[in-house]
Amino acid sequence: TVSTAGVVPGILNMVRDNLDVNLAVSLHAANDELRSQLMDVNKLFPIKDLMAACVAFGSRPAKRITFEYVMLNGVNDRYDDAEQLYQLLHEYKIHSFVNLIPFNPWPGAAYSASSNNRVHAFHRVLDGKNDPMVRCAVRWPKGRDIGAACGQLATSLQSV
């Protein structure tokens, strides 16, 4: 699996070269305004271009795309965000799997984790569509309590 923040030329190169890999895309928002706030790469490669590249990638046999979606309390975890995410993936007819990932906070982080209730509610919106093209699961963190969860280790090292 190749992971990307959404570098469109890289995705298109994999399509051109017919690489036999799966793709994981860090999405985190379903609209350009919010995604640009969260991820600078969106200013270069907006969602429309990213989705077009994903359609090209997913058009090859047996290629599913995983979309990583870090859940940030009050930022991208509302009902409307879940609906917007579903509509985006449904509109582009991308065979996708959405990993809902509760944010792993660290001291001084600008964001906080969504509550378990919000994570479950978001999951129910996507899962409740019963759409075989858009599947999802929650990737519950491990090691958060000792600062060893995803995103926490690099922060710990920077303060050393």
KAZI-V585353 format. One record per pair of residues at least 24 apart in sequence whose ideal C-beta (glycine too) atoms are under 7 Angstrom apart, sorted by the first residue. I is the first residue (numbers start at 1). J is the second residue. Records with the same first field share a line. If there is no record, write none. Layout:
# KAZI-V585353
I = J, J
This chain:
# KAZI-V585353
5 = 39, 41
6 = 41, 42, 45, 50
7 = 41, 45
8 = 45, 49, 50, 53
11 = 53, 54, 57
12 = 53, 56
14 = 57
15 = 56, 57
22 = 63, 64
23 = 57, 65
24 = 66, 68
25 = 54, 65, 67, 68
26 = 68
27 = 67, 68, 69
28 = 69, 70, 76
29 = 76
30 = 81, 84, 85, 88
31 = 84
34 = 76
51 = 88, 92
54 = 92, 94
55 = 92, 94
58 = 94, 95
64 = 95, 96, 97
65 = 94, 96
66 = 97, 99
67 = 96, 98
68 = 99, 101
69 = 98, 99, 100, 101
70 = 101, 103
71 = 100, 101, 102, 103, 114, 119, 122
72 = 103, 111, 114
73 = 111, 112, 113, 114
75 = 111
77 = 114, 118, 122
79 = 121, 125
82 = 122, 125, 126
83 = 125
85 = 126
86 = 125, 126, 129, 134
89 = 134
90 = 131, 134
93 = 133
95 = 133
96 = 133, 134
97 = 135, 136
98 = 126, 134, 136
99 = 137, 139
100 = 136, 138, 139
101 = 139
102 = 140, 141
104 = 141, 144, 149, 150, 151, 152
106 = 147, 152, 155
